[in-house]
Amino acid sequence: MPKTKLQLNLEKLALITAGTIVDVEILTPTDSKRVKTEFVGLLNDRFIVLNYPSVRRLPNAGEYLQDGVVLIIRAVLESGGGQVIAFRQQVMSVASHPAKLIFLNFPKQVQMFSLRSHTRIPTLLPAAIKFSDDREQQGIIKDISATGVMFEIKSKDDLSATKNTQCNILLNKENQGMREFSGEICSVRSLATHVQFGVQLHASEDEMKKFMKDHFIDLSVLEPLV
């Protein structure tokens, strides 16, 4: 019997190697929490096993990681050409011996995203934005696509005048110096206490693919924020 596309996607789970850092989104009735942890392994059709996040990564983790809670798991498949794999499933159980581990029900459906597409990849990457008047403000890259980023800062100011102006996104990677992308602010959205900028970056497709692969699950940068 020929395999369906869905079955082939489930087989992609085997490409997530032990020790791979995965992005975990914890869904709650009123909010969601994001944390990074390690993929431990799987037993086909039975369960997925993740390492329990440290207190540094997720304070009060026990309040969120309980039986029945729904998680969205995302990871980059290096052996799959840099594709992003994602699935949604409930926590089956949290084990405490001989190590603290999270057991998830085996997913029924797996989604695949290519870094070559314009799919937006969620992230929480600290960076700075430099406006055309040379003002700089620290913030967070909320998502990355093949053409640009969604950048968020804490501010109650009206920054709508920055739309259609030039800017730079600055990434400060420890021990690797500053990396800078130039771009244009294409949209400005004011929230209660934040402002979000849609920024189209002046970078080649290859540069953006490398950027997405390098930063989608950058544990050293994200740890202090989760």
N, C-alpha and C positions, 0 to 999 in steps of 0.2 A: 504494500500500500504506500503511495507516495506521501511524503511528509508535508504537512501544512506549514505555512509561513509561521504560524504561532508555535508549532513544535520546534521549528528551527530556532526561533528566538529563545525558547526555553533551553535549548542546548548551549546557547551563548553563555549561560550562567557558569558553565564549566571553565570559561575563559577568565573568570575572576580568580586570580591566584591567591593562595593563603598569604596574608600579610598586606594585601592591597588596601590602601586607605579608601574608604567609601564615605559618601556624604549621606547622612541620615536626617530626614525631616520628620519630626515627631508631630503628628496632628492631634490637636486638642479641640474641645468644643468651641473655644473662644480664640485660639491663637495657634501658632506652630513654633517649634524650637528646632534649631539646626545644630548639628554636632558632627564631628569627624570621628571615625573609629576604624578598627581593622576588621577585614573580612577573614573569618577563621576557616570556613568550609561549608559543605553542604552534603546532604544525603538525598539523592534523587527521589522526588515525589514525597519526601518526608518533612524535611526542614532545612532552613538556612541558619548558620551560626555566625554571630558577630561578637567581637570583644566588647565587654561592658566599658563605656567611656569613663575616663578618670574624672575626679572631682574638678581638676583644672579645666577639662574640656566642657563639662556640664555639671555645675553645682546643683545639689539636690536632685540628682538623676532619678532617684527612687520615686520622686513625685510624678515623674513623666513616663518612665519605662516600667509599665505594669502589664500584666496579662490582658490581652484584648485590645491594647492600644495599637492604632494603625500607624505604620511607618512607611515613608517613601524612601527607597534606597537608590542612590545613583553612584555610578563608578565609570571611570575611563578604562576601556579595554585596550591596552597597549598592543596586545597580540591580534586585535581585531581592527588594526588600522586607525586607532585613535577614536573609535566610536564610543558614544556614551550609552550605557545600558541603564535602564530604570525599571523598577517594579514597586508595587504597593501591596503590603500584606500586614496582617496582625501579629503582634507578639504572642507566641505560643506559651513561652515560659522564660523565666530568668533563673539561671542556675547559679549557685554560690560555691559549689565544691566540685572538683578540686580548684577551679578557677571561676571567676564571675563571668558568665557568658549570657548572651541573649539568643534565644531560639525563636525563629520566625516560622510561621506556616509556609510551606512551599508555595511559591507564586503560581497562579494559574495563567498569568499573562505577563509578558515582558515586552517593553518598548525599547526600540533602538533609535538612536539619533546619530547622524553623521556630522562631524565637525566641518564638513564641507558645505552644509546647508546653512540657512539663516535662522535655524532654530536657536532660541535664546536658552542659554545654559545658566541656571541659577548658581550664584556664588555669593560670598561675603568677603570680598578682597579689600583690605584697607589700602587707600591710595590718597592722592591729593589732586585737586583740579586747580589749574592756573588760568585765570580769565585773561581776556585780551588787554586789560589794564594792569596786568602783572600781579593782581591780588591772588593769593593762594589760600585754599581752604581744604582741611582734611575731611575725608568722607569715606564712603564705601562703594565699591562697584557691586551693584545688585545682580546684574546678569551680563553675560557676554554673548555676542553673536558674531557671525563672520564679517560683519561690517562695522560693529561698534559696541558700545557699552551703555548701560543705564547706571548713572552715577548719582548717589544720594548724599546730601549734606544736612546737618542740623542747622536750620535757620527759619525764622519767621518773617524774613525780609521779602519784599517783592523783587524778584530777580528776573522777571519776564523780559526785561530789556536785554538780557544776555542771549536771547534767542537769535539764531543766525549769525552769531559772532564766533571768532576763533578761540580755541582753548587748547590746553595741554593736559594730559593725564599723566601723573607721575607715580611710578611704582618704586618703592624703596625696599628692595630685597636684601636682606641681611647677608653680608659678605659678598654680595654681587654688585654693589653700587646701585645707582639710580638708573631706572629705565624710563624713557619718556616717549609718549605718543602724542602727536599733534592731531587736532580734529576740529569739528564744527558742532556747536550746540544746535541741534535740530528741533528740540522740544524742551519746554520747561513746565513742570507740574508742581504747584504749591500744595502741600499737605498741611496739617495742623501745626506740626513742629519741624517739618522737613521740607526740602525742595529736591525734586528729582530732575535730572538732566538726561535727555537722550542725546548721546554724542556719537556722531559718525567719525570714525578714526581714519586718518590718511595713512593707511597701511595696506600692504599687499595681502592677497589671500593666504599666501604661505606664512607671512608674519602673523596674521590673525589666527591661523590654525595652530601655530606654535604657542602663541599667547594663551589660547584656550586650553591646550593640552598642559601647558606649564602651570596654569593657575586655577584650573577647575577644582582641584583638590589639594591646595597648598596648605598642609597641616601646620607648618611652623608659623605661618602668617596668621592663620585663622584661630589658633588655639586661645589667644587671650580674649577673643570676642565671644566665645561660645560657652 
